Amino acid sequence: MERQFTAIIEKRGRSYVATVEEIPGVNTQGRTLAEARRNLKEAIQLVVEAGRELGARERSREAKRELITVGVSVRNSSPLVSQPFPFPLC
């Protein structure tokens, strides 16, 4: 399954700092823009996998697990550069 997230990447000094708008706490850095993007993809994967593992430990056997779809409107004053994250989050 593929998901797309909004990456925010800023140059700070000699490196790039990257965060994800939709997932608080996902952040990283890299010496180059490409490295920051790679690191951000890995950070997203780790946070999503950890959340799933923790959730599985804490929920009861009777809990129902299902996918939901939600439409979200995007209000953005800055242009969005399309950079999909083509990796599975399963």
C-alpha positions as CSV (number, residue, x, y, z in Angstrom):
1,M,0.0,0.0,0.0
2,E,1.3,3.4,-0.9
3,R,0.6,6.6,0.9
4,Q,1.6,10.2,0.2
5,F,2.6,12.7,2.8
6,T,3.6,16.3,2.7
7,A,7.3,16.7,3.3
8,I,8.6,20.0,4.6
9,I,12.3,20.4,3.9
10,E,14.3,23.4,4.9
11,K,18.0,24.2,4.4
12,R,19.6,25.1,7.7
13,G,23.2,26.0,7.6
14,R,25.0,23.2,5.7
15,S,22.3,20.6,6.1
16,Y,18.6,20.0,5.4
17,V,15.9,19.5,8.0
18,A,12.9,17.5,7.0
19,T,9.5,16.9,8.7
20,V,6.1,15.5,7.7
21,E,3.0,17.8,8.1
22,E,0.6,14.9,8.7
23,I,2.6,12.9,11.3
24,P,3.8,14.9,14.3
25,G,7.2,13.7,15.5
26,V,8.5,12.5,12.2
27,N,11.6,14.5,11.5
28,T,15.2,14.0,10.3
29,Q,18.0,15.7,8.5
30,G,20.6,15.1,5.8
31,R,23.7,16.7,4.3
32,T,22.0,16.8,0.9
33,L,18.4,17.2,-0.2
34,A,18.4,13.7,-1.5
35,E,19.7,12.3,1.8
36,A,17.1,14.3,3.8
37,R,14.3,12.7,1.5
38,R,15.7,9.2,2.0
39,N,16.0,9.7,5.7
40,L,12.5,11.1,5.9
41,K,11.1,8.0,4.1
42,E,12.8,5.7,6.6
43,A,11.6,7.8,9.5
44,I,8.0,7.6,8.3
45,Q,8.3,3.8,7.9
46,L,9.7,3.4,11.4
47,V,7.1,5.5,13.1
48,V,4.2,3.8,11.3
49,E,5.6,0.3,12.0
50,A,6.2,1.2,15.7
51,G,2.6,2.5,16.0
52,R,1.2,-0.6,14.6
53,E,3.3,-2.9,16.8
54,L,2.4,-0.9,20.0
55,G,-1.3,-0.8,19.0
56,A,-1.3,-4.6,18.4
57,R,0.1,-5.2,21.9
58,E,-2.4,-2.9,23.6
59,R,-5.7,-3.8,22.0
60,S,-7.9,-6.6,23.1
61,R,-8.5,-9.8,21.0
62,E,-12.1,-8.6,20.4
63,A,-11.0,-5.3,18.9
64,K,-11.9,-4.7,15.3
65,R,-9.3,-3.5,12.9
66,E,-10.4,-1.8,9.6
67,L,-9.3,0.7,7.0
68,I,-11.1,4.0,6.7
69,T,-11.0,6.7,4.0
70,V,-11.1,10.3,4.9
71,G,-11.2,13.3,2.6
72,V,-9.1,16.2,3.8
73,S,-9.1,19.7,2.3
74,V,-5.7,21.2,1.8
75,R,-5.2,24.9,2.6
76,N,-1.7,25.9,1.7
77,S,-0.2,29.3,1.0
78,S,3.0,27.9,-0.4
79,P,3.3,25.8,-3.6
80,L,3.4,22.1,-3.2
81,V,6.1,20.2,-5.0
82,S,4.9,16.8,-5.9
83,Q,7.3,14.2,-4.5
84,P,5.5,11.0,-3.9
85,F,6.9,8.5,-1.4
86,P,6.7,5.2,-3.3
87,F,7.1,2.7,-0.4
88,P,4.8,0.3,1.3
89,L,3.6,1.1,4.8
90,C,2.3,-2.3,5.6
